[in-house]
Amino acid sequence: MIIHTGMRTDIPAFYADWFANRIREGFVCVRNPYNPIQVTEYSLDPSVVDLIGFCTKNPEPMLKYMDLLQPYGMYWYVTITPYGKEIEPMVPDKEHVLLSFQKLSEIVGIDSIGWRYDPIVGDDTYTADYHIRQFTHIASVLEGYTKNCVISFIDLYQKVRKNFPEVRAVEKEERLYLGKAMIEIAAEHGMTVRPCGEGDELAVYGADCSGCMTEQIYEQALHTSMDFPKRNQLRKECACLLGADIGAYNTCLHLCRYCYANYDADTVNTNYARHDPTSPFLIGNRMPDDRVHKAEQKSWINGQMTLADFM
């Protein structure tokens, strides 16, 4: 099976020590975000966890623990965007993250890492031409370190409107202009652009609109084929294989104003104060009324070779 760490928070950036402890102890507990007394306990035994998916804006704190992760397949998405502190107040310097990306790629391999340039925000500062210049720079630095680049345009969720009231949607004409340019730039640097939740409007320009965390990506990362379970899509516009996320909402200290997973900074800071690196839970610890359910887990690897093994 696949364990995800990054749909609700950024575990590598802020909770690397906790995650390393979970790997050592071999299990993790996750509260249902809509019914907190319902707890799922996942085994982290590599005999049943085929791959761990990461999504982070700063992989560096996890680099010291890569030996612990050797028994697992991995797929990493590292988000590198061109915004300043007025939008991404706690994200590290982009050039520093680029260096960490390169180091991580050298450890896990080019088939196990991708770059996210999302969400794309447009205003008088972050114009289309600005995005193209910055995208070109980042793509040139990451050439040879990844094959995948994910882009998406900002979604105006209720939390986003609350924390980023001046933000505007990116209109279709600008989406097509930017998407076409980014697809061409990425191709020049050996990357395929995968739009995230954007439908297929960029397919005509050469984008791969099949998703960004797909069965194909997992198999390429593991260099073997898998028998995936039947599943329901989490969002109708998303074809990715997601689920089994061990993070928690309202815990990411990057405090990006476009974040859909944080309510506000006060809530995040209150939760972070309850974080215990030795707990099986990301936030807090066991409670008397917890109803713990052990997840049914098994390996999805079927042992067959993929086409890539013959190339």
ZADO-1210 file (C-alpha; in nm, 4 decimals, padded with zeros to 6 digits):
<atoms>
<atom x="00.0000" y="00.0000" z="00.0000" code="MET" pos="1"/>
<atom x="00.0924" y="00.3675" z="-00.0123" code="ILE" pos="2"/>
<atom x="00.1188" y="00.6064" z="00.2818" code="ILE" pos="3"/>
<atom x="00.0870" y="00.9800" z="00.2156" code="HIS" pos="4"/>
<atom x="00.2312" y="01.2523" z="00.4352" code="THR" pos="5"/>
<atom x="00.1638" y="01.5761" z="00.2541" code="GLY" pos="6"/>
<atom x="-00.1997" y="01.6545" z="00.1725" code="MET" pos="7"/>
<atom x="-00.2715" y="01.8119" z="00.5125" code="ARG" pos="8"/>
<atom x="00.0638" y="01.9499" z="00.6286" code="THR" pos="9"/>
<atom x="00.4381" y="01.9574" z="00.5590" code="ASP" pos="10"/>
<atom x="00.5878" y="01.6752" z="00.7633" code="ILE" pos="11"/>
<atom x="00.9450" y="01.6889" z="00.6234" code="PRO" pos="12"/>
<atom x="00.9773" y="02.0619" z="00.6942" code="ALA" pos="13"/>
<atom x="00.8376" y="02.0726" z="01.0493" code="PHE" pos="14"/>
<atom x="00.7917" y="01.7197" z="01.1830" code="TYR" pos="15"/>
<atom x="01.0924" y="01.5237" z="01.0540" code="ALA" pos="16"/>
<atom x="01.2005" y="01.4102" z="01.4024" code="ASP" pos="17"/>
<atom x="00.8491" y="01.2867" z="01.4785" code="TRP" pos="18"/>
<atom x="00.8300" y="01.0989" z="01.1493" code="PHE" pos="19"/>
<atom x="01.1674" y="00.9356" z="01.2104" code="ALA" pos="20"/>
<atom x="01.0388" y="00.8163" z="01.5484" code="ASN" pos="21"/>
<atom x="00.7295" y="00.6720" z="01.3804" code="ARG" pos="22"/>
<atom x="00.9479" y="00.4809" z="01.1348" code="ILE" pos="23"/>
<atom x="01.1574" y="00.3433" z="01.4207" code="ARG" pos="24"/>
<atom x="00.8509" y="00.2350" z="01.6213" code="GLU" pos="25"/>
<atom x="00.6770" y="00.0970" z="01.3138" code="GLY" pos="26"/>
<atom x="00.3317" y="00.2535" z="01.3389" code="PHE" pos="27"/>
<atom x="00.1457" y="00.5828" z="01.3371" code="VAL" pos="28"/>
<atom x="-00.1958" y="00.6962" z="01.4650" code="CYS" pos="29"/>
<atom x="-00.4160" y="00.9377" z="01.2715" code="VAL" pos="30"/>
<atom x="-00.7283" y="01.1123" z="01.3942" code="ARG" pos="31"/>
<atom x="-01.0247" y="01.1483" z="01.1621" code="ASN" pos="32"/>
<atom x="-01.0346" y="01.5260" z="01.0988" code="PRO" pos="33"/>
<atom x="-01.4157" y="01.5218" z="01.1077" code="TYR" pos="34"/>
<atom x="-01.4585" y="01.2872" z="01.4063" code="ASN" pos="35"/>
<atom x="-01.1456" y="01.3112" z="01.6247" code="PRO" pos="36"/>
<atom x="-01.2254" y="01.0161" z="01.8519" code="ILE" pos="37"/>
<atom x="-01.2041" y="00.7874" z="01.5501" code="GLN" pos="38"/>
<atom x="-00.8397" y="00.6889" z="01.5139" code="VAL" pos="39"/>
<atom x="-00.6741" y="00.4845" z="01.2417" code="THR" pos="40"/>
<atom x="-00.3525" y="00.3058" z="01.3275" code="GLU" pos="41"/>
<atom x="-00.1281" y="00.2348" z="01.0308" code="TYR" pos="42"/>
<atom x="00.1595" y="-00.0081" z="01.0370" code="SER" pos="43"/>
<atom x="00.4754" y="00.1323" z="00.8832" code="LEU" pos="44"/>
<atom x="00.6285" y="-00.2085" z="00.8277" code="ASP" pos="45"/>
<atom x="00.7923" y="-00.2040" z="00.4820" code="PRO" pos="46"/>
<atom x="00.6424" y="-00.5469" z="00.4141" code="SER" pos="47"/>
<atom x="00.3021" y="-00.3761" z="00.3771" code="VAL" pos="48"/>
<atom x="00.4032" y="-00.0156" z="00.2967" code="VAL" pos="49"/>
<atom x="00.5373" y="-00.0183" z="-00.0577" code="ASP" pos="50"/>
<atom x="00.5848" y="00.3551" z="-00.0979" code="LEU" pos="51"/>
<atom x="00.5672" y="00.6741" z="00.1077" code="ILE" pos="52"/>
<atom x="00.4549" y="00.9910" z="-00.0687" code="GLY" pos="53"/>
<atom x="00.5935" y="01.3258" z="00.0440" code="PHE" pos="54"/>
<atom x="00.4953" y="01.6790" z="-00.0498" code="CYS" pos="55"/>
<atom x="00.7065" y="01.9563" z="00.0991" code="THR" pos="56"/>
<atom x="00.8404" y="02.3063" z="00.0544" code="LYS" pos="57"/>
<atom x="01.1571" y="02.2205" z="00.2446" code="ASN" pos="58"/>
<atom x="01.2957" y="01.8646" z="00.2350" code="PRO" pos="59"/>
<atom x="01.6214" y="01.9491" z="00.4108" code="GLU" pos="60"/>
<atom x="01.5222" y="01.8477" z="00.7694" code="PRO" pos="61"/>
<atom x="01.4439" y="01.4970" z="00.6431" code="MET" pos="62"/>
<atom x="01.7721" y="01.4445" z="00.4608" code="LEU" pos="63"/>
<atom x="01.9490" y="01.3276" z="00.7771" code="LYS" pos="64"/>
<atom x="01.6946" y="01.0457" z="00.8087" code="TYR" pos="65"/>
<atom x="01.7182" y="00.9053" z="00.4578" code="MET" pos="66"/>
<atom x="01.8916" y="00.5903" z="00.5806" code="ASP" pos="67"/>
<atom x="01.5800" y="00.5110" z="00.7839" code="LEU" pos="68"/>
<atom x="01.3714" y="00.5362" z="00.4669" code="LEU" pos="69"/>
<atom x="01.5893" y="00.3032" z="00.2595" code="GLN" pos="70"/>
<atom x="01.3533" y="00.0033" z="00.2990" code="PRO" pos="71"/>
<atom x="01.0658" y="00.1991" z="00.1397" code="TYR" pos="72"/>
<atom x="00.9845" y="00.3169" z="-00.2059" code="GLY" pos="73"/>
<atom x="00.9350" y="00.6931" z="-00.2115" code="MET" pos="74"/>
<atom x="00.7915" y="00.9656" z="-00.4257" code="TYR" pos="75"/>
<atom x="00.8681" y="01.3249" z="-00.3351" code="TRP" pos="76"/>
<atom x="00.7077" y="01.6425" z="-00.4628" code="TYR" pos="77"/>
<atom x="00.8992" y="01.9560" z="-00.3675" code="VAL" pos="78"/>
<atom x="00.7121" y="02.2820" z="-00.4176" code="THR" pos="79"/>
<atom x="00.9255" y="02.5711" z="-00.5402" code="ILE" pos="80"/>
<atom x="00.7376" y="02.8893" z="-00.6297" code="THR" pos="81"/>
<atom x="00.8495" y="03.2489" z="-00.6926" code="PRO" pos="82"/>
<atom x="00.6623" y="03.4344" z="-00.4183" code="TYR" pos="83"/>
<atom x="00.7892" y="03.6682" z="-00.1509" code="GLY" pos="84"/>
<atom x="00.7302" y="03.6702" z="00.2232" code="LYS" pos="85"/>
<atom x="00.4028" y="03.8598" z="00.1795" code="GLU" pos="86"/>
<atom x="00.2525" y="03.5389" z="00.0394" code="ILE" pos="87"/>
<atom x="00.4818" y="03.2647" z="00.1757" code="GLU" pos="88"/>
<atom x="00.6022" y="03.4137" z="00.5064" code="PRO" pos="89"/>
<atom x="00.7891" y="03.1106" z="00.6447" code="MET" pos="90"/>
<atom x="00.9102" y="02.9315" z="00.3310" code="VAL" pos="91"/>
<atom x="01.2930" y="02.9148" z="00.3094" code="PRO" pos="92"/>
<atom x="01.4941" y="03.0958" z="00.0456" code="ASP" pos="93"/>
<atom x="01.4210" y="02.9417" z="-00.2938" code="LYS" pos="94"/>
<atom x="01.7857" y="02.8974" z="-00.3904" code="GLU" pos="95"/>
<atom x="01.8404" y="02.6997" z="-00.0704" code="HIS" pos="96"/>
<atom x="01.5431" y="02.4743" z="-00.1494" code="VAL" pos="97"/>
<atom x="01.6775" y="02.4186" z="-00.5007" code="LEU" pos="98"/>
<atom x="02.0017" y="02.2860" z="-00.3530" code="LEU" pos="99"/>
<atom x="01.8078" y="02.0558" z="-00.1189" code="SER" pos="100"/>
<atom x="01.6056" y="01.9318" z="-00.4161" code="PHE" pos="101"/>
<atom x="01.9232" y="01.8401" z="-00.5999" code="GLN" pos="102"/>
<atom x="02.0633" y="01.6563" z="-00.2957" code="LYS" pos="103"/>
<atom x="01.7368" y="01.4676" z="-00.2482" code="LEU" pos="104"/>
<atom x="01.7214" y="01.3707" z="-00.6149" code="SER" pos="105"/>
<atom x="02.0725" y="01.2286" z="-00.5963" code="GLU" pos="106"/>
<atom x="01.9607" y="01.0097" z="-00.3034" code="ILE" pos="107"/>
<atom x="01.6209" y="00.8823" z="-00.4229" code="VAL" pos="108"/>
<atom x="01.6750" y="00.8942" z="-00.8000" code="GLY" pos="109"/>
<atom x="01.5158" y="01.0956" z="-01.0774" code="ILE" pos="110"/>
<atom x="01.2093" y="00.8669" z="-01.1003" code="ASP" pos="111"/>
<atom x="01.1184" y="00.9341" z="-00.7366" code="SER" pos="112"/>
<atom x="01.1009" y="01.3135" z="-00.7285" code="ILE" pos="113"/>
<atom x="00.8987" y="01.5880" z="-00.8932" code="GLY" pos="114"/>
<atom x="00.8743" y="01.9658" z="-00.8810" code="TRP" pos="115"/>
<atom x="00.5523" y="02.1502" z="-00.8013" code="ARG" pos="116"/>
<atom x="00.5078" y="02.5064" z="-00.9237" code="TYR" pos="117"/>
<atom x="00.1743" y="02.5739" z="-00.7650" code="ASP" pos="118"/>
<atom x="-00.0492" y="02.7440" z="-00.7031" code="PRO" pos="119"/>
<atom x="-00.0005" y="03.0057" z="-00.9714" code="ILE" pos="120"/>
<atom x="-00.1170" y="03.3453" z="-00.8457" code="VAL" pos="121"/>
<atom x="-00.1484" y="03.6466" z="-01.0727" code="GLY" pos="122"/>
<atom x="-00.1464" y="04.0165" z="-00.9824" code="ASP" pos="123"/>
<atom x="00.0447" y="04.3357" z="-01.0653" code="ASP" pos="124"/>
<atom x="00.3626" y="04.1906" z="-00.9100" code="THR" pos="125"/>
<atom x="00.3327" y="03.8293" z="-01.0181" code="TYR" pos="126"/>
<atom x="00.2544" y="03.8890" z="-01.3820" code="THR" pos="127"/>
<atom x="00.2546" y="03.6265" z="-01.6551" code="ALA" pos="128"/>
<atom x="00.5968" y="03.7417" z="-01.7759" code="ASP" pos="129"/>
<atom x="00.7327" y="03.7282" z="-01.4201" code="TYR" pos="130"/>
<atom x="00.6094" y="03.3697" z="-01.3830" code="HIS" pos="131"/>
<atom x="00.7679" y="03.2697" z="-01.7123" code="ILE" pos="132"/>
<atom x="01.1058" y="03.4169" z="-01.6125" code="ARG" pos="133"/>
<atom x="01.1014" y="03.2470" z="-01.2728" code="GLN" pos="134"/>
<atom x="00.9751" y="02.9175" z="-01.4111" code="PHE" pos="135"/>
<atom x="01.2554" y="02.9205" z="-01.6680" code="THR" pos="136"/>
<atom x="01.5193" y="02.9786" z="-01.3992" code="HIS" pos="137"/>
<atom x="01.3921" y="02.7024" z="-01.1709" code="ILE" pos="138"/>
<atom x="01.3530" y="02.4561" z="-01.4584" code="ALA" pos="139"/>
<atom x="01.7094" y="02.5212" z="-01.5702" code="SER" pos="140"/>
<atom x="01.8450" y="02.4541" z="-01.2199" code="VAL" pos="141"/>
<atom x="01.6435" y="02.1315" z="-01.1871" code="LEU" pos="142"/>
<atom x="01.7304" y="01.9939" z="-01.5309" code="GLU" pos="143"/>
<atom x="01.8504" y="01.6366" z="-01.4899" code="GLY" pos="144"/>
<atom x="01.7086" y="01.6108" z="-01.1361" code="TYR" pos="145"/>
<atom x="01.3427" y="01.5424" z="-01.2190" code="THR" pos="146"/>
<atom x="01.1187" y="01.4453" z="-01.5070" code="LYS" pos="147"/>
<atom x="00.7898" y="01.5786" z="-01.3684" code="ASN" pos="148"/>
<atom x="00.6623" y="01.9292" z="-01.3089" code="CYS" pos="149"/>
<atom x="00.3162" y="01.9920" z="-01.1632" code="VAL" pos="150"/>
<atom x="00.1401" y="02.3226" z="-01.2154" code="ILE" pos="151"/>
<atom x="-00.1968" y="02.4468" z="-01.0971" code="SER" pos="152"/>
<atom x="-00.3764" y="02.7772" z="-01.0757" code="PHE" pos="153"/>
<atom x="-00.5051" y="02.9071" z="-00.7450" code="ILE" pos="154"/>
<atom x="-00.8391" y="02.7739" z="-00.6223" code="ASP" pos="155"/>
<atom x="-01.0437" y="03.0243" z="-00.4241" code="LEU" pos="156"/>
<atom x="-01.1537" y="02.8014" z="-00.1375" code="TYR" pos="157"/>
<atom x="-01.3286" y="02.9664" z="00.1573" code="GLN" pos="158"/>
<atom x="-01.0128" y="02.9473" z="00.3712" code="LYS" pos="159"/>
<atom x="-00.8114" y="03.1048" z="00.0894" code="VAL" pos="160"/>
<atom x="-01.0568" y="03.3939" z="00.0539" code="ARG" pos="161"/>
<atom x="-01.0401" y="03.4491" z="00.4303" code="LYS" pos="162"/>
<atom x="-00.6594" y="03.4585" z="00.4551" code="ASN" pos="163"/>
<atom x="-00.5865" y="03.6088" z="00.1124" code="PHE" pos="164"/>
<atom x="-00.8820" y="03.8427" z="00.0409" code="PRO" pos="165"/>
<atom x="-00.7118" y="04.0378" z="-00.2376" code="GLU" pos="166"/>
<atom x="-00.6317" y="03.7283" z="-00.4439" code="VAL" pos="167"/>
<atom x="-00.8038" y="03.6884" z="-00.7797" code="ARG" pos="168"/>
<atom x="-00.8728" y="03.3931" z="-01.0013" code="ALA" pos="169"/>
<atom x="-00.6497" y="03.3366" z="-01.3055" code="VAL" pos="170"/>
<atom x="-00.8686" y="03.3761" z="-01.6121" code="GLU" pos="171"/>
<atom x="-00.8719" y="03.1179" z="-01.8899" code="LYS" pos="172"/>
<atom x="-00.6807" y="03.3284" z="-02.1442" code="GLU" pos="173"/>
<atom x="-00.3933" y="03.3770" z="-01.8979" code="GLU" pos="174"/>
<atom x="-00.4048" y="03.0099" z="-01.7932" code="ARG" pos="175"/>
<atom x="-00.3636" y="02.8989" z="-02.1528" code="LEU" pos="176"/>
<atom x="-00.0850" y="03.1505" z="-02.2190" code="TYR" pos="177"/>
<atom x="00.1105" y="03.0482" z="-01.9099" code="LEU" pos="178"/>
<atom x="00.0397" y="02.6794" z="-01.9476" code="GLY" pos="179"/>
<atom x="00.1593" y="02.6684" z="-02.3083" code="LYS" pos="180"/>
<atom x="00.4785" y="02.8585" z="-02.2218" code="ALA" pos="181"/>
<atom x="00.5549" y="02.6411" z="-01.9190" code="MET" pos="182"/>
<atom x="00.4972" y="02.3191" z="-02.1112" code="ILE" pos="183"/>
<atom x="00.7468" y="02.4322" z="-02.3755" code="GLU" pos="184"/>
<atom x="01.0040" y="02.5470" z="-02.1186" code="ILE" pos="185"/>
<atom x="00.9725" y="02.2255" z="-01.9181" code="ALA" pos="186"/>
<atom x="01.0199" y="02.0143" z="-02.2307" code="ALA" pos="187"/>
<atom x="01.3401" y="02.2018" z="-02.3088" code="GLU" pos="188"/>
<atom x="01.4704" y="02.0886" z="-01.9688" code="HIS" pos="189"/>
<atom x="01.3578" y="01.7256" z="-01.9909" code="GLY" pos="190"/>
<atom x="01.0337" y="01.7573" z="-01.7921" code="MET" pos="191"/>
<atom x="00.6679" y="01.6794" z="-01.8524" code="THR" pos="192"/>
<atom x="00.4104" y="01.9234" z="-01.7171" code="VAL" pos="193"/>
<atom x="00.1252" y="01.7631" z="-01.5236" code="ARG" pos="194"/>
<atom x="-00.1591" y="02.0049" z="-01.4437" code="PRO" pos="195"/>
<atom x="-00.3187" y="01.9398" z="-01.1041" code="CYS" pos="196"/>
<atom x="-00.6981" y="01.9538" z="-01.0941" code="GLY" pos="197"/>
<atom x="-00.7127" y="02.1669" z="-01.4099" code="GLU" pos="198"/>
<atom x="-00.9030" y="01.9348" z="-01.6423" code="GLY" pos="199"/>
<atom x="-00.7583" y="01.8752" z="-01.9868" code="ASP" pos="200"/>
<atom x="-00.7462" y="02.2276" z="-02.1285" code="GLU" pos="201"/>
<atom x="-00.3651" y="02.2146" z="-02.1533" code="LEU" pos="202"/>
<atom x="-00.3484" y="01.8713" z="-02.3177" code="ALA" pos="203"/>
<atom x="-00.3503" y="02.0285" z="-02.6647" code="VAL" pos="204"/>
<atom x="-00.0140" y="02.1930" z="-02.5826" code="TYR" pos="205"/>
<atom x="00.1471" y="01.8677" z="-02.4671" code="GLY" pos="206"/>
<atom x="00.0609" y="01.8476" z="-02.0980" code="ALA" pos="207"/>
<atom x="00.0011" y="01.5108" z="-01.9363" code="ASP" pos="208"/>
<atom x="-00.3414" y="01.5583" z="-01.7787" code="CYS" pos="209"/>
<atom x="-00.3651" y="01.2123" z="-01.6241" code="SER" pos="210"/>
<atom x="-00.2781" y="01.3362" z="-01.2729" code="GLY" pos="211"/>
<atom x="00.0252" y="01.4021" z="-01.0572" code="CYS" pos="212"/>
<atom x="00.0172" y="01.1100" z="-00.8108" code="MET" pos="213"/>
<atom x="-00.0885" y="00.8338" z="-01.0463" code="THR" pos="214"/>
<atom x="-00.0453" y="00.4593" z="-01.0612" code="GLU" pos="215"/>
<atom x="00.2080" y="00.5066" z="-01.3417" code="GLN" pos="216"/>
<atom x="00.4201" y="00.7443" z="-01.1316" code="ILE" pos="217"/>
<atom x="00.4242" y="00.5027" z="-00.8390" code="TYR" pos="218"/>
<atom x="00.5250" y="00.2101" z="-01.0589" code="GLU" pos="219"/>
<atom x="00.8017" y="00.4145" z="-01.2190" code="GLN" pos="220"/>
<atom x="00.9313" y="00.5124" z="-00.8762" code="ALA" pos="221"/>
<atom x="00.9355" y="00.1498" z="-00.7612" code="LEU" pos="222"/>
<atom x="01.0505" y="00.0087" z="-01.0968" code="HIS" pos="223"/>
<atom x="00.7918" y="-00.2654" z="-01.0668" code="THR" pos="224"/>
<atom x="00.4225" y="-00.3159" z="-01.1328" code="SER" pos="225"/>
<atom x="00.1453" y="-00.3082" z="-00.8733" code="MET" pos="226"/>
<atom x="-00.2081" y="-00.4337" z="-00.8275" code="ASP" pos="227"/>
<atom x="-00.3971" y="-00.1237" z="-00.7193" code="PHE" pos="228"/>
<atom x="-00.7282" y="-00.1523" z="-00.5324" code="PRO" pos="229"/>
<atom x="-01.0471" y="-00.0112" z="-00.6730" code="LYS" pos="230"/>
<atom x="-01.1043" y="00.3359" z="-00.5398" code="ARG" pos="231"/>
<atom x="-01.3242" y="00.6411" z="-00.5480" code="ASN" pos="232"/>
<atom x="-01.1759" y="00.9739" z="-00.6570" code="GLN" pos="233"/>
<atom x="-01.1451" y="01.2291" z="-00.3769" code="LEU" pos="234"/>
<atom x="-01.2366" y="01.5083" z="-00.6176" code="ARG" pos="235"/>
<atom x="-01.4097" y="01.4713" z="-00.9522" code="LYS" pos="236"/>
<atom x="-01.1345" y="01.6750" z="-01.1210" code="GLU" pos="237"/>
<atom x="-00.8554" y="01.4673" z="-00.9624" code="CYS" pos="238"/>
<atom x="-00.7548" y="01.1286" z="-01.1028" code="ALA" pos="239"/>
<atom x="-00.4731" y="01.0713" z="-00.8510" code="CYS" pos="240"/>
<atom x="-00.4470" y="00.7755" z="-00.6141" code="LEU" pos="241"/>
<atom x="-00.4634" y="00.9455" z="-00.2750" code="LEU" pos="242"/>
<atom x="-00.5661" y="00.8452" z="00.0760" code="GLY" pos="243"/>
<atom x="-00.3994" y="00.7062" z="00.3902" code="ALA" pos="244"/>
<atom x="-00.2622" y="01.0493" z="00.4781" code="ASP" pos="245"/>
<atom x="-00.0952" y="01.0624" z="00.8187" code="ILE" pos="246"/>
<atom x="-00.0876" y="01.4425" z="00.8506" code="GLY" pos="247"/>
<atom x="-00.3295" y="01.6786" z="01.0233" code="ALA" pos="248"/>
<atom x="-00.4948" y="01.9988" z="00.9116" code="TYR" pos="249"/>
<atom x="-00.4031" y="02.3322" z="01.0730" code="ASN" pos="250"/>
<atom x="-00.0448" y="02.2269" z="01.1481" code="THR" pos="251"/>
<atom x="00.1705" y="02.3698" z="00.8663" code="CYS" pos="252"/>
<atom x="00.3929" y="02.6533" z="00.9868" code="LEU" pos="253"/>
<atom x="00.4777" y="02.7839" z="00.6405" code="HIS" pos="254"/>
<atom x="00.1545" y="02.9883" z="00.6794" code="LEU" pos="255"/>
<atom x="00.1189" y="03.0458" z="00.3068" code="CYS" pos="256"/>
<atom x="-00.1764" y="03.2721" z="00.2419" code="ARG" pos="257"/>
<atom x="-00.3137" y="03.0505" z="-00.0345" code="TYR" pos="258"/>
<atom x="-00.3170" y="02.7371" z="00.1856" code="CYS" pos="259"/>
<atom x="-00.6416" y="02.5384" z="00.1926" code="TYR" pos="260"/>
<atom x="-00.5261" y="02.3170" z="00.4839" code="ALA" pos="261"/>
<atom x="-00.4870" y="02.5923" z="00.7491" code="ASN" pos="262"/>
<atom x="-00.7697" y="02.7922" z="00.9030" code="TYR" pos="263"/>
<atom x="-00.5494" y="03.0676" z="01.0466" code="ASP" pos="264"/>
<atom x="-00.2110" y="03.1238" z="01.2093" code="ALA" pos="265"/>
<atom x="-00.3458" y="03.1198" z="01.5676" code="ASP" pos="266"/>
<atom x="-00.4965" y="02.7745" z="01.5178" code="THR" pos="267"/>
<atom x="-00.1733" y="02.6450" z="01.3671" code="VAL" pos="268"/>
<atom x="00.0394" y="02.7802" z="01.6511" code="ASN" pos="269"/>
<atom x="-00.1991" y="02.6391" z="01.9139" code="THR" pos="270"/>
<atom x="-00.1803" y="02.2968" z="01.7538" code="ASN" pos="271"/>
<atom x="00.1964" y="02.3087" z="01.7142" code="TYR" pos="272"/>
<atom x="00.2321" y="02.3770" z="02.0875" code="ALA" pos="273"/>
<atom x="00.0659" y="02.0369" z="02.1439" code="ARG" pos="274"/>
<atom x="00.3106" y="01.8509" z="01.9211" code="HIS" pos="275"/>
<atom x="00.5153" y="01.5821" z="02.0934" code="ASP" pos="276"/>
<atom x="00.7868" y="01.4198" z="01.8770" code="PRO" pos="277"/>
<atom x="00.7524" y="01.0967" z="02.0783" code="THR" pos="278"/>
<atom x="00.3743" y="01.0647" z="02.0393" code="SER" pos="279"/>
<atom x="00.2174" y="00.8262" z="01.7874" code="PRO" pos="280"/>
<atom x="-00.0084" y="01.1203" z="01.6891" code="PHE" pos="281"/>
<atom x="00.1198" y="01.4245" z="01.5012" code="LEU" pos="282"/>
<atom x="-00.0679" y="01.6534" z="01.7425" code="ILE" pos="283"/>
<atom x="-00.1453" y="01.5567" z="02.1017" code="GLY" pos="284"/>
<atom x="-00.1491" y="01.2015" z="02.2308" code="ASN" pos="285"/>
<atom x="-00.3859" y="00.9209" z="02.3154" code="ARG" pos="286"/>
<atom x="-00.7214" y="01.0149" z="02.4716" code="MET" pos="287"/>
<atom x="-00.9462" y="00.7977" z="02.6943" code="PRO" pos="288"/>
<atom x="-01.2376" y="00.7974" z="02.4473" code="ASP" pos="289"/>
<atom x="-01.0322" y="00.7094" z="02.1387" code="ASP" pos="290"/>
<atom x="-01.1771" y="00.4390" z="01.9163" code="ARG" pos="291"/>
<atom x="-00.8737" y="00.2876" z="01.7468" code="VAL" pos="292"/>
<atom x="-00.9085" y="00.0948" z="01.4244" code="HIS" pos="293"/>
<atom x="-00.6094" y="-00.0863" z="01.2778" code="LYS" pos="294"/>
<atom x="-00.6006" y="-00.0357" z="00.9031" code="ALA" pos="295"/>
<atom x="-00.6111" y="-00.3398" z="00.6776" code="GLU" pos="296"/>
<atom x="-00.2841" y="-00.3246" z="00.4891" code="GLN" pos="297"/>
<atom x="-00.0983" y="-00.5373" z="00.2389" code="LYS" pos="298"/>
<atom x="00.1646" y="-00.4925" z="-00.0288" code="SER" pos="299"/>
<atom x="00.0345" y="-00.4016" z="-00.3746" code="TRP" pos="300"/>
<atom x="00.3546" y="-00.5050" z="-00.5533" code="ILE" pos="301"/>
<atom x="00.2940" y="-00.8022" z="-00.7816" code="ASN" pos="302"/>
<atom x="00.6590" y="-00.8634" z="-00.8678" code="GLY" pos="303"/>
<atom x="00.6278" y="-00.8195" z="-01.2413" code="GLN" pos="304"/>
<atom x="00.8771" y="-00.6056" z="-01.4281" code="MET" pos="305"/>
<atom x="00.7708" y="-00.2864" z="-01.6007" code="THR" pos="306"/>
<atom x="00.8558" y="-00.1675" z="-01.9496" code="LEU" pos="307"/>
<atom x="01.1236" y="00.0591" z="-01.8005" code="ALA" pos="308"/>
<atom x="01.3194" y="-00.2489" z="-01.6895" code="ASP" pos="309"/>
<atom x="01.3792" y="-00.3387" z="-02.0538" code="PHE" pos="310"/>
<atom x="01.4901" y="00.0079" z="-02.1631" code="MET" pos="311"/>
</atoms>
